[in-house]
Amino acid sequence: MEFEERPVRAEDQSTRQRVVRSILVDGPSTAAALAERLDLTPAAVRRHLDQLLDEGAVEAREPRHLASRGRGRPAKLFALTEAGRDGFDQQYDDLAVQALRFLAETGGDQAVREFANRRVAFVEDRFHDVQREQPQLSPAEVLARVFTDEGYAASVRDVPVGEQLCQQHCPVSHVAHEFPQLCEAETAAISRVLGSHVQRLATIAHGDGVCTTCIPNASPSTGKTKEQVTT
């Protein structure tokens, strides 16, 4: 993976790849967080980030919750751009887009949806196997493992209403940008294996930094999610 055309030292390129990989796996990060995770000096990380910014591989963003930091200028978050994600292997390319366009033209929306459902069959095929192999994992953590094995770099985050399944990388994001049926099929598969309602909050395919799916807590008395109980 190279983001620049001019020669660079091998050690610099290797470290730059580590910086990009860390952002891919852990999501938008500050320079300080990257330095700590990678055991680098802040100055070294900033040097690589400056180069990646020049190459268009990363972009700087302002934190969403500025008020919580108190005084002082908040540290910027560095996130991968579409060009940055292109440095990683993509399972789908222009040929896949053309194939799905042909499928849509000849078979209509239903044909595309059937293809999308077949593509995400790995979720239901692998979920129960991983659950049996690693019973210490929560259902959301099992999903994260299943998606990570398919190249999504997934993790789980606790939130007040339940959990969030976060996919830092999407190997089909370019195709899903034009065919959202792929994202919809993923969400439906997640809901089926969990046996509960889930909500997709963000997707890389539509410009967000991470694909985020909210998995609400189930009501102890009914087994339904809080949203299902109140509706």
N, C-alpha and C positions, 0 to 999 in steps of 0.2 A: 504494500500500500504506500503510494507516494502522492503527496499533495503539491509538489513543486518540481520544476523541470531542471533548475540549476543543481549542480553537484552539491551534496552535503556530506558531512562526515557520517560514517556508519553509526557511530555511537549517538550522534544527535538524532539521526533518523529513528533509531531504535527507541530512544527516550520519547521522541515525539509520538511514536505509535502507542507507547504506554499511556501518554497523556490522553490521546484520543480514545483509546480503549477504556480508560477509566471513566471518561465522560459518557461513553456509550453504555457501560454497565451500570454506573451509579447515577446517571442523569446529570442535568445542569449543575455545575459545581463552581465554587469560588477557587481562586488561586491558592488560598491557604489550605482549603480542604484537599486539593489535588497534591499539594506539597506534602501534606501529612500522610495521605494514602500511599504515595509513591516513594516516600522517604527521600524527597528532594528538597533543595533549598527553595524558598519562595522566589528568589531571584532567577533560579534556573527555570522554574515553572513559568514565570512571567515571560522569560525569553522565548520559550517554546510557544506560549499562547500568542505572543505578538506575531510570531511567524505564521501560526495557524490562522490568525485573524487576517493577515495579509493575503494568505492563500485562499481565504473564503471557506476554510474547513470548519471554523467555529465562529460564533457570534456572541457578543456580550449583551446581557440582558439585565435590566434592573430588577431586584427582588420584588415580589408581589406585596409582601407585608413589610412596608417600610416603617410603619409606626412602631413595630415591636423592637426595633433596634436602638431606640433612644437617640442620643445625640451622635453627631458624626455622620459622614457620608457612608451609606451602606455599601458593602462589598458587592461587586458585580458578579453575576453568574455567567459562566461560559457554557454554551450549549452547541451541539453539533448542528451544522446546516445540512441541507440536502446534499450539497457537494461533499461534505464530510462523511456522510453516511455512504456515499458512493464508493468510498475507499474500502468498504467491507463487501464481502461477497453477497450479491443479490441473487436470489433463487429465480427471480422473474425479471425479464428485460423487455425490450420493445417487441420481441417476437411474441411474448405472452400477452401483451396488450393487444396486438394485432389478432391473435387467436381468439381472445375473448370478444373483440369487436365483431369478428366473423360469427362467433357463436350467438351473440346478441342479435345480429342481423338475420340469421337463418333460423334460430330457435326461440328468439324473444327473451324477455326477462326471466321467464321460468327456467329456461335452459341455463342461464348464467347462475341462477340461484342453486340449481341442482349441482352444477360444477362446484360452486362455493361450498356447499354442504359436504360434498365428497372430499374436497381438499382438507377440511377441518376434522375429518373423521378421526385423525390421530388423537384428538382430545379425548373422545370417548373410548377409543381403543386402548389408550395408555393410562388413563386416569386410575382405573381400579387396580391395574397391575402395580403402578407406583405406590398406591395406597397400601396394598398388601406387603410390598417389599419394604416400605418405610412407614410403619404405623405411627411413628412419633410425629409425623408431619400433620399439620392441620389441612383440611380440604383445600384452602387457598394456597398453602405452601406446596401441596401436591400439584396443583395447577401450574404454579410457578416453575416447578421442576419439569413438568411436561412441556411447557412452552419454551423453556430455556433449551431443552434438548432439541427443539426444532429451530433454534437460532434466534429466539426473541429476547434473550437476556432479561428474563422476568424476575420479579421479586415481589414481596408482600409488605405492605405498610399498614400499621394499625391506625384507624381513625375513630372518632367518637361514635359513629353509627355502625361500625363494623370493621371491615378490612378493605384495602384497595389492592388489586392486582395491577402491578405496574410493569409494562413491557417497554424497556428502554430502546429496543431495536425491533423493527418490523421488516422481515425479509420480503414482504409483498407490498410494501408501502407505495411504490411507484404504480403498481397495478391497481391497488385499492383506492388510490386517489381518483381514478376514473370509474372504478367499479366498487362502490361501497358495499355491495352485496357480500364481499369477502369479509369485511368487518362485522357486518350483521350476522353472518353465519358463525363467526367466532363467538360473538356475544351469546347467541342462542345455544351453542354447544356448551359454553360455560354454565349457563343457566340449567341446562338439562342434567349435567353431571352433578351439580350441587343440589338439584331439586328445589331451587328457589329463584326468586326474581333477582336479577342483577341489572346494573345500569352502566352503560359505557359513557364515561364523562369526557374523554378526550382521545384523539387518535393522531398518530404521526402522519397518516395519510392526508389529514386535513390541516397540517401545519403545526400541530402541537408537538412539544418536545418529547412526549412520552404517551403511549397508549395506556389509559387508566380506566379500570373497571371497578365500580363500587359493589362490594358484596355486603349487604346489610346484615346485621345480627338477626338471628331468628328469635321469635318470641318463645320463651320457655314453655308456655302453656299450650301453644298451638303448633309450634314448629314453623310457622309462617314468619316472613320478614315483617318488621314493623310497618313498612309501607303497605304490605298486603293487608295487615290487620286494620289499618286506618282507612283503607279505601273500600 
